[in-house]
Amino acid sequence: MSNFLTDNPALYEARFPDAERLAGRWAEDCLRRHGAGPCVLDLGCGTGRDAAYLHGAGRTVTGADLSEAMLAHARTVHPGPAYVEADLHGFDLGAGEFDAVLCLDSALLYCHTDDQLDGCLRAVRRALAPGGLFVAEMRNGAYFLGRTDLLDTPGVNSFVWQGVSYRSTTTLTVDRTAQLLRRSRVWETDDGPVEQRSAWRLLFPLELRHRLAAYGFDVLELHDGPGPRTEPPWREGLLPGSSADADRLHVIARLTTS
């Protein structure tokens, strides 16, 4: 399925800039605090910015994504890691090959069904060496229990890239039956409006903890921030909080059962 942003990785990076590599720095801090080994899988690596940062920090990194366009961009613009095509719903990159698996920017939430989520966690467990870390950052399903501030008003964004103006209008709705946060984003282009639709699974903190435990993980941290996409954002020296009430969720879990 085509996607206006992921089919145009350079435009994606212009829309979501991360000049300070905040997400990569946050991930490296998590890995360092919990003593992770050097071999890292960045699952859903996108344009490769985070994978390249971790590579520059001295780690041996594999970036995995399903988008051929994103992988081609990553290999050219953010070289260093090995980049491979893989489906997070179920992949096999070898048994026990990695000391840590990252799943940032709500990538885990593209597992919409229980079968897809189980397939992902099963594959992550296989990929990790004993004692390996799983680090994930995502939207927090619990935030939408009684809160509507992100749903009430469409979000409008405008930016200029390479002399061209881009404008998008984003509407979020909650599909309670499917436990999904659905997104409709309409882009205004010279050829007329382009609509793209996507969705995230709404996972709740206790549900996520239970799922991870079922696959042999011990949850070390589960909190709403600070993180790379919180307000205020994470910065060096900040330790994780203890609540899980805000709109982002961060989890670090260690594989204790093979």
N, C-alpha and C positions, 0 to 999 in steps of 0.2 A: 504494500500500500504506500502510495506516495505521501510525502510529508514536506511541506514548503521549507521548513527549517532544516530537518535532518538530511534532506536531499541537497542542501546547500550549506555545507559545514562552515565555510568562511562567513556566511551570513549569520549562522548560528552563533559563532563566536563574537560577531559584532553586536548581536542582540543581547547576549549574556556574557559580557566581558569579565575576565578574571585576571587582570594584569598583575595582581599581587599573588596569584596562585594560592588563594586562601584555602580552597578545598584540598589541594595537595598538601599544603602545610599542616592543615588540621589532621589529615589522614596520617601523615608522617609522625605527628605528635602522638596520636593514638598508638601507632605501631611501636614507637620508641618507649612510651610509658609502660607498655605491657610486654616488652622484651621480645618482639616478633623477630624471627629470622629474616634473611635477606630476600627470599624469593616471594614475589607478590603477584597475584592475579587481580587485575582491575576489570571487574565484570560489568559490562555496559560502559566501556571506556569512552564512547563518543568520539570527540575530536582528538583525544589523546593528551590533553593538557595536564591532567592529574598524573597519568602514567609517566609522562616525560619528567614532571617534577620529581617524582619518586626515583626515577632512574638517575636524575642528576644528584639526588641525595645519597646515591651509592647502592641502591637496591637493584636486583635483577627482576625486571618487570615484564609481564605479559599483559597486553591489553586485549580484551575480547569484546566484540560487538557483532550485531547481526547486520548492520548497515554497511554495505560495500563502499558507499560514498564517504562515510565517516572514517572508515579504515584507510582508504586511499589518502584522505586529508591528513590523518594522523601520521602515516608513514612519511609523508612529504614535509609537513610543517613541524611535527613534533617527533623527530627521529630519536632512536635510542632503545626504547622497548621493542619487544617482538609483538606484532599485532596479528591476531588470528580471528577468523570468523567463527562465532559460536552463538548458540541460542541459549539464553539464560534459563529457559524452561526445562532444559536438559542438555548437558554437554559432557564431554569426556576429553579432558586434556591430560590424562594420566592420573594414576593413583598416588596420592601423597606427594605430589610434585611441588606444592606451595606451602610456605609458612604463614601466609595470610591471604585472604580473599576480601577485596573491597567491593562494595555495591553502593555507590553514591548517587546523589541527586534523584532519589525515588526510583532507581532502576528496579529494585525488588518489587515495587508495586505494579509493574507491568505483568506480574503473575496474577491474573485476574481471577482464576479459579483455584480451588483447593488442589486439584491435580497438578496445575502448573506450579504452584508454590511448593508442593511436595517434591516435584521433579527438580526444582532449583535447589532446594536445601539438600536433597539427596546427592546432587552433583557437586555442590560445595563441599559436603562432607567427604566425598570420594577424593576431591582435588587436594584437600588439606592433609598435611603431615600431622601425626599425633601431637596434640598441644597447640595446633595452629589456631589463628585468630580469624574470626569473621567480623568485619567492620561494615556497618550499613548506616546510611543517613537517608531520611525520607520524610514525607508528610506524615503527620500524626492523625490517625483516624479519630482518636478521642477528642480532638479539637472541635470536631463537627457535631459533638453531642450537645445540642442546645445553642450552638453559636452559628450565626448566619452572616457575619460581617464579610467573609470572603465570597458569599453567594449573592448578597443583596444587589451589588452594583457591578456591572461589567468593568473589567480593567482595560484601560486604553493606554497603548504605548506607541511612541513615535521616536524614530531615530533616523539618522542620515548615514549611509554607508556608500563610499565611492561615488559621492555626488548624487545619490538617489535617495529619495525620502521613502521611508517605510512606515506604515501605520497599521496597528492590529488592535482588534477588540476581542477580549477574552471573557467568556461566560462560563462559570462553574455551576454545576448542579449535582446534587447527591442522589444516586440511585440506591435507595435503601434495600431493595429486594436483592440486588446483585452485590451490595456492599462495595459500590464503586463511586469514586468522584469523577464525574464526566466533565470534559473540557471541550468547548467549541471555540475555536480561534478563527476569526475572519480577517484576512489580509486584504488591504486595498492596494491593487497593483494597476499598472497601465493597461493591462488586459482585462480589467474588471476584478470583482471580489473573488478571493480564493478561500474556501473554508476547509479547515482541517479539524478532525475530531480525534480525541484520544481519551484515555481513562486510566485512573490509578486505583488499585485495590486499597480500601480503607482498612488498615490493620490497626488493632488496638494494642496498647502496651502489654497487657496480660496475655492476650492472644499470641502475640509475637514471642513472648517468653515461653509460653507453653509449646509452641511449634518448634522452637529451637531446642528445648529440652528433649522433645521426642526424637530428635536426630543426634542426640549425644552432646549437645552444647551446654556449657555452664555460662550463664549470662553474667558478665563482669560489670557492665555499665548499661543502664537504660534510662535515658533522660531527655529533656526537651532543649537542652543547650547548656552553655553556648556552643554554637557550631558554625559552619561556613555560610549558612543561609539564614541565620537567626538575626534578630535585631535586639540589642547590638550584636554584631558578629563576634565570633571567637577571635582571640589574639593570643600570642605566645604567653605562657604563664598562667592562663586561666584554666582552672580545673572544672570538671563536669559538675553540673548541678544535681539536685536530688529529686526534682519534680518531673512530671511527664504530662504537662497540662497545655503547653503552647502548641503552635502549629507545625513544629518540626520534631522528629523523633530520631535519636541517635542510639545505636546499640553496638556493643562490643561483646563478643562471646568467644569462649575458648572450647575447642573440640576436646572432649575428655573421653569419648567412647568412639572407637573406630567402627 
